[in-house]
Amino acid sequence: MRTILLFVSLAAFALADGVPYMTQPALCPTRPEIAFVSGGDIWVAPAKGGEAHLLVSHPADESRPLYSPDGNRLAFVSTRTGGGDIYVLTLASGDLKRLTFDDRMDQLDAWSRDGKWIYFSNGSHDVNNKNDLYRVASTGGTPMAVSADRFTNEFEAAPSPDGSTMAFAARGVQDQQWWRRGSSHLDESEIWLRKESGEYDKVIDLHGRNVWPMWMPDGKQLYFMSDRGGEQNLWTAKVGDKAPKQVTKFTEGRVLWPSIGYDGKSVVFEHDFKIWQMDTKTGEAYAVPITLVGSAASPGVSHLALNQFTDLSLAPDAKKIAVIAHGEIFAASAKDGGEAIRVTNTAGPESGVVWSPDSTKIAYLSQRDAVTHVYLYDFTRHTETQMTSGALPDLSPKFSPDGKMISFLRDRKELHVVEVDSKQERMLASGFIGGGFGAASYTWSPDSKWIAYANAGAQALRNLFVVEAGGGAPHQITFLANTNVNGITWSPDGKFILYNTSQRTETPEIARVDLTPRQPNYNEEKFDDLFKAEPARAGRGAAAEKPAVKPVEIDFEDIKSRVSMLPIGLNVAQPQISPDGKWLLFSANVGGQTNLYLYPLDETPGGGGRGGRGGESRGPRQLTSTAGQKAHAQFTPDSKEVFFLEGGRVQTITVDNRQTRAVNVAAEMDVDFHKEKMAVFEEAWAGQRDGFYDPKFHGVDWNAVRKKYEPLIADAQTPDEMRAILRLMIGELNSSHSGISAPPNPANRPVTGLLGLTFDRAEYEESGKLKIAEVLPHSPAALEKIRPGEELRSVDGVAMGPGVNLDEQLQHKVDKRVVLNVSGREVVVKPVASLANETYRDWVEKNRAYVTKISNGKLGYVHMRDMSDTALTQLFLDLDAENRAKSGVVIDVRNNNGGFVNAYALDVLSRRPYMTMTNRGGPAGSARTVLGQRSLELPTILVTNQHSLSDAEDFTEGYRTLKLGKVVGEPTAGWIIYTGSLDLVDGTTMRMPGTLVVGADGKKMEGNPRPVDIQVTRPIGETYTGRDSQLDAAVKELLGQIK
């Protein structure tokens, strides 16, 4: 591997003085020590402070250490076997036992006081991954659900000292969004008690976050964390006393992961990234002074062999390609590929690489000092030049066709050009040019005199403008009522512009703008061309010598009327015109598979459409036919071949006979985690600085936040710890739709097979027998006629018993033949990786039957799982003939996670009948339905809850504003910002809240839940009673309206 330059010394990201992040403490009951987590490892320090030493160190991440009541064992969570499983370490011997084998992260909550059980929460088996509460024998066995209220989030279990009662937190998303400073309605939670008899009792109501319940030894008093007073503090309450009292008096910062000693004398917790301890007798809290002695397991320097790329740019001479992997630019032969030459070597990411017209230079974006600017690299001189500067970020560089200028966007609001030789810069236009989340679309005219770009005007409608590259007033050239514009491409002869236009959820269309009135083409002229001398043939991929570029003419008079649509009929993306002007290349998704297509542009009669070669179809022609995702497609200069990325790998295909060829490019680089983490930090911080929807950052000093978190990132020892700190940083914004997620890890793929069985916990914990309590419809068990009441005795010959974990026996059994012994008979099943859809549909069908029963068959029922295209299609299916035959329909959007189709769902409910149509001898039908328009045309009522979020709140707002009916249940989440995402250099994904949403009352909807007309809060545990009080109220109200 040869590196041809070093742009920026990696020392540019020299580490700040590091501050270790210490979290998740636990007190030892028999020794004066605290176990806690730092650097993804578990440490032990004296309870009063001092030197901490490593207890558990592993390249994976360990978390949530909890001592057994006798102090002899330590339970913790480790990612060494995937998503996060529970282990128990015997401290004297070092023996380590794995207790859980589920594919999802287990959240370790507590030990029972007799040391027999370990309590944890997990979302694998509830609807939409809502957490249920489990316990498993500390010596091993099959976990059993202690509380599994359907479609309800239950977490942070705490068994009482006598084991008769379990305290736990319920509702909200604290378990996922513990890092948020401040809260929304969706973050609010309650504390409940569940007795072994099955009774549920709420002890702390829904007023702010109320989490991490902890018992005093007498079993009569609870401590917990709450922000009900504004800031996070420790509170306490007597069981049965509805008036909790604040204990700590913090006025800022977060109180996280509290854990009480078994003797009840102290509570330890994380505050300001350190370990604190509170005396329960006095309420006094202090930071425990801890110094880490030892070296955590950290990734250090990793050598990466790369063959998948995120960007591709083909040089105009078709001899070279530039690609990007892991934020670095590499160059290779377009013909042979092979070992790539590394062009950049920076800690920050590069992107947007493009070649100069003479194929000797590349322009690209590079983020340095938290600002992205345009850089130029000259291969002939092996030099780099910074072309732009300033405090605002630049994006989307493009060379002018003559190579003299580079255009770019600044801060998504301004269109600029910079002269390559002089570096003189000028702004050409301003507005909302970049689109949402950094998207940009503009193009140069062939003569380098004009730039066409998209800009948003009134009502956020985006249209095309042109401006002279030398300066001057922009001219609007299209006037369509669409909000999406991309893929702008100028025809090589300069006569027209094509671009992609649509509303957000509609099929995009290609619009054509003729810059002068279109003149007809004739076959006679095409025939005459046959007698002209042919130019000399060029080499492979190269274009013949180009004729002089003709000046582009634009007739602005009546240009509004010169827009037409190409009849392509596919979901067009990434359009571009071939250099010879004969083809439009684009990608389209058909049947869930993305491929490249060609559409002919030859306009002579019989030429194939608004183009097309004589005798060819007027429609699009499929070019590729493989399953991989296609991106960055581009023609060779002779228009005979197309280069593209498929699944990140470089491919080519010929236009005429569709011959494919892989260009195998290999790249290598070393990544120093301790340098790259600083680049990731800067990229994340700058991303929010430049893209967060509120320029005032919800009142937070974002520059001060950077200074606060930089030392913590400098000391981060693992990628997971880095991401935890980034979450805390983003949490300072107190915003919904935020977060950080790790890149996909093949090691975390589902490996545990699921059968669809639920077991009798009491029977198992008493006898060790797996007596089947429920069989999920349409699950592998249901398909093989396994019944409730039967006993699962063995799996592939392994006898089930009190110390055997069923999940362990189903490891690596997904889609494989598994033999079960069920009550003495042999049953062959094929376990599956997920039963999420089956669990959800079972819940829906039970609700539908429930509404039918309590309404005496008068009302129908539908639920929308989210606001996606898939959910909208399911809504159409569920509003079936049976539902439409009812007198009214209950519309349920509880636990709806949002999306973008609220307007389409509202249309179905809001359309009113205006006439009927009847075929001779046939039944009459509503004209809307007969003519093919979806419309329910029945009275409805809407049910919402705290977990109706994002676009479900838009739906609720529309439902109320349009006066479609009453709303029953709970106010919605208060969690609504339209959001995109940003991929960081290491593969981490950061959510980017980018679009403000304002309700019909003119108030911001973020942080303001949509109200209900009839408030009904469903008590925890109601699933076990067979009732649904919210549906009861909805049915009662709607029946009253339709009498």
SULHU-V533784 format. One record per run of one state. SS is the DSSP state (2 for helix, 1 for strand, 0 for the rest). FROM is the first residue (numbers start at 1). TO is the last residue. If there is no record, write none. Layout:
ss:SS from:FROM to:TO
ss:SS from:FROM to:TO
This chain:
ss:0 from:1 to:2
ss:1 from:3 to:3
ss:0 from:4 to:9
ss:2 from:10 to:13
ss:0 from:14 to:22
ss:1 from:23 to:27
ss:0 from:28 to:32
ss:1 from:33 to:38
ss:0 from:39 to:40
ss:1 from:41 to:46
ss:0 from:47 to:49
ss:1 from:50 to:56
ss:0 from:57 to:61
ss:1 from:62 to:67
ss:0 from:68 to:72
ss:1 from:73 to:78
ss:0 from:79 to:84
ss:1 from:85 to:90
ss:0 from:91 to:95
ss:1 from:96 to:98
ss:0 from:99 to:106
ss:1 from:107 to:111
ss:0 from:112 to:116
ss:1 from:117 to:122
ss:0 from:123 to:126
ss:2 from:127 to:129
ss:0 from:130 to:131
ss:1 from:132 to:137
ss:0 from:138 to:143
ss:1 from:144 to:147
ss:0 from:148 to:153
ss:1 from:154 to:159
ss:0 from:160 to:164
ss:1 from:165 to:170
ss:0 from:171 to:184
ss:2 from:185 to:187
ss:0 from:188 to:189
ss:1 from:190 to:195
ss:0 from:196 to:199
ss:1 from:200 to:204
ss:0 from:205 to:209
ss:1 from:210 to:215
ss:0 from:216 to:220
ss:1 from:221 to:226
ss:0 from:227 to:232
ss:1 from:233 to:238
ss:0 from:239 to:244
ss:1 from:245 to:246
ss:0 from:247 to:254
ss:1 from:255 to:260
ss:0 from:261 to:265
ss:1 from:266 to:271
ss:0 from:272 to:273
ss:1 from:274 to:279
ss:0 from:280 to:284
ss:1 from:285 to:287
ss:0 from:288 to:289
ss:1 from:290 to:293
ss:0 from:294 to:300
ss:1 from:301 to:306
ss:0 from:307 to:310
ss:1 from:311 to:314
ss:0 from:315 to:319
ss:1 from:320 to:325
ss:0 from:326 to:327
ss:1 from:328 to:333
ss:0 from:334 to:336
ss:1 from:337 to:342
ss:0 from:343 to:349
ss:1 from:350 to:355
ss:0 from:356 to:360
ss:1 from:361 to:368
ss:0 from:369 to:370
ss:1 from:371 to:378
ss:0 from:379 to:382
ss:1 from:383 to:386
ss:0 from:387 to:393
ss:1 from:394 to:399
ss:0 from:400 to:404
ss:1 from:405 to:410
ss:0 from:411 to:413
ss:1 from:414 to:419
ss:0 from:420 to:424
ss:1 from:425 to:430
ss:0 from:431 to:435
ss:2 from:436 to:438
ss:0 from:439 to:441
ss:1 from:442 to:444
ss:0 from:445 to:449
ss:1 from:450 to:456
ss:0 from:457 to:457
ss:2 from:458 to:460
ss:0 from:461 to:461
ss:1 from:462 to:468
ss:0 from:469 to:474
ss:1 from:475 to:476
ss:0 from:477 to:483
ss:1 from:484 to:490
ss:0 from:491 to:495
ss:1 from:496 to:502
ss:0 from:503 to:508
ss:1 from:509 to:514
ss:0 from:515 to:522
ss:2 from:523 to:531
ss:0 from:532 to:558
ss:2 from:559 to:561
ss:0 from:562 to:562
ss:1 from:563 to:565
ss:0 from:566 to:571
ss:1 from:572 to:577
ss:0 from:578 to:582
ss:1 from:583 to:590
ss:0 from:591 to:592
ss:1 from:593 to:600
ss:0 from:601 to:620
ss:1 from:621 to:622
ss:0 from:623 to:629
ss:1 from:630 to:635
ss:0 from:636 to:640
ss:1 from:641 to:646
ss:0 from:647 to:648
ss:1 from:649 to:654
ss:0 from:655 to:659
ss:1 from:660 to:662
ss:0 from:663 to:664
ss:1 from:665 to:672
ss:2 from:673 to:691
ss:0 from:692 to:696
ss:2 from:697 to:699
ss:0 from:700 to:701
ss:2 from:702 to:715
ss:0 from:716 to:718
ss:2 from:719 to:731
ss:0 from:732 to:739
ss:1 from:740 to:741
ss:0 from:742 to:745
ss:2 from:746 to:748
ss:0 from:749 to:751
ss:1 from:752 to:752
ss:0 from:753 to:753
ss:1 from:754 to:754
ss:0 from:755 to:756
ss:1 from:757 to:759
ss:0 from:760 to:760
ss:2 from:761 to:767
ss:0 from:768 to:769
ss:1 from:770 to:775
ss:0 from:776 to:779
ss:2 from:780 to:783
ss:0 from:784 to:790
ss:1 from:791 to:795
ss:0 from:796 to:797
ss:1 from:798 to:799
ss:0 from:800 to:805
ss:2 from:806 to:809
ss:0 from:810 to:810
ss:1 from:811 to:811
ss:0 from:812 to:816
ss:1 from:817 to:822
ss:0 from:823 to:824
ss:1 from:825 to:830
ss:0 from:831 to:831
ss:1 from:832 to:832
ss:0 from:833 to:835
ss:2 from:836 to:854
ss:0 from:855 to:858
ss:1 from:859 to:863
ss:0 from:864 to:866
ss:1 from:867 to:867
ss:0 from:868 to:868
ss:2 from:869 to:878
ss:0 from:879 to:880
ss:2 from:881 to:884
ss:0 from:885 to:887
ss:1 from:888 to:892
ss:0 from:893 to:898
ss:1 from:899 to:899
ss:0 from:900 to:901
ss:2 from:902 to:910
ss:0 from:911 to:915
ss:1 from:916 to:918
ss:0 from:919 to:923
ss:1 from:924 to:926
ss:2 from:927 to:930
ss:0 from:931 to:938
ss:1 from:939 to:944
ss:0 from:945 to:950
ss:2 from:951 to:961
ss:0 from:962 to:966
ss:1 from:967 to:969
ss:0 from:970 to:977
ss:1 from:978 to:983
ss:0 from:984 to:988
ss:1 from:989 to:995
ss:0 from:996 to:997
ss:1 from:998 to:998
ss:0 from:999 to:1003
ss:1 from:1004 to:1004
ss:0 from:1005 to:1013
ss:1 from:1014 to:1015
ss:0 from:1016 to:1021
ss:2 from:1022 to:1025
ss:0 from:1026 to:1028
ss:2 from:1029 to:1041
ss:0 from:1042 to:1043
